[in-house]
Amino acid sequence: MKNLGFLLLLLIVMNSCKDQTVPSLSAGTWRGTMEVQDGQLLPFNFSIGNGSEGYIMEIYNADEVLSIDEIIINNDSIIIKMPVFEGYISGRFTNSIIEGNFIKESLDRVVPFTANFNDSTRFVPSKAAAINVQGNWEAVFSKGTEDAYVAKGIFKQDGEKVTGTIRTTTGDYRYLEGVVDGDSLKLSTFDGTHVFLFLARINDGIMNGTFYSGNHFQEPFEAVPNESYELPDATTLTYLNEGYERVNFSFPDINGNLITLDDHQFQDKVVIIQIMGTWCPNCLDESKFLVEYLKENSQDDLEVIALAFEYAKTEEAAFKGINRLKNRLGISYPILLAQYGSSDKKTANEKLPMLNHILSYPTTIFIDKESEVRRIHTGFNGPATGETYIEFKQDFKEFVNSLIAE
């Protein structure tokens, strides 16, 4: 009887273990949230699907679709590695919930993350839209401080839903999506590296709000409608310091070779220098544009070279990020490592002292066949800026063609 009782107990345990099945990641629509500051949650939408080699995740911000194909599952643990960028989501999941953190190791940043299955909402307005934010807004961030800077809001509104972006002199704040909730505007984006939340109220035509970047930074902003408002010309903000006539540098490529503009491959050619970082979404937009441009406008008299300023803590990690970017985007031009351990602009400026400052990543320098600097373009306004991006592409092509024709 004792043996029979033991066998029955063993069967019960075995059947109990079988019932404790490993969860599967549910395919379909999910709503993710990131915890920023002041108890606020940044919402974004994504979907999970099944690809030929595993799960595929797509993150949606207005017209942007970010595809992620590096999802690692181990029992109920999950790691979602962002494409190109260093950050990743690490956590645990059930069929309906993912809980964990969005992590950037090089910056020691951890943002709490939660996602719920079968939820297609972003913001949930509590009131009907009482305002219309459609159009252009003249804005200033951190007004009255030494860190103040101007910006331009560009919004489209359809009922309660709002899409658009905010342009600055250093680039745009990505594809923003949200709602008007009564007299309040709520916009968010998660683009694989930036965790941006904008919350504002509009009273008597004046917008006052707070910009949250992850859970490490926030600043106030205010704006007024102004259809004719334009930002300063991006080609006037960065220039050569007095006493300098040319750009000079010597930085290693991914094979450890020191590259300079005196090298034979750059002689008697138009050269475009891209000051960038693999961590920077605006730089990613510009890199995609340059790859596309070079495919469509192959020129023997044109060379592109990128100088990467990386916050990766080691040289090895920095080059790993550079190689990842090159492979993911199919970049054929060299990317040199100008700096690692910090992307600080003042420190970066020490590497390129001929410039008055490095105000933005990216910054693009156009050099003619005589090795003279003909234009320096600060920042990059990408596809999220709509007409501004279209105009930029046309101007870029015309200007480069004029240099090549000389």
Beta strands, then each sheet from edge to edge (+ up, - down):
strand 1: 28-35
strand 2: 41-51
strand 3: 54-61
strand 4: 64-68
strand 5: 70-74
strand 6: 77-81
strand 7: 88-93
strand 8: 97-104
strand 9: 109-117
strand 10: 135-141
strand 11: 149-158
strand 12: 161-168
strand 13: 171-172
strand 14: 176-181
strand 15: 184-190
strand 16: 195-203
strand 17: 206-213
strand 18: 217-225
strand 19: 251-252
strand 20: 258-259
strand 21: 270-276
strand 22: 302-309
strand 23: 335-339
strand 24: 363-367
strand 25: 373-378
sheet 1: 4+ 3- 2+ 1- 9+ 8- 7+ 6- 5+
sheet 2: 13+ 12- 11+ 10- 18+ 17- 16+ 15- 14+
sheet 3: 19+ 20-
sheet 4: 23+ 22+ 21+ 24- 25+
end
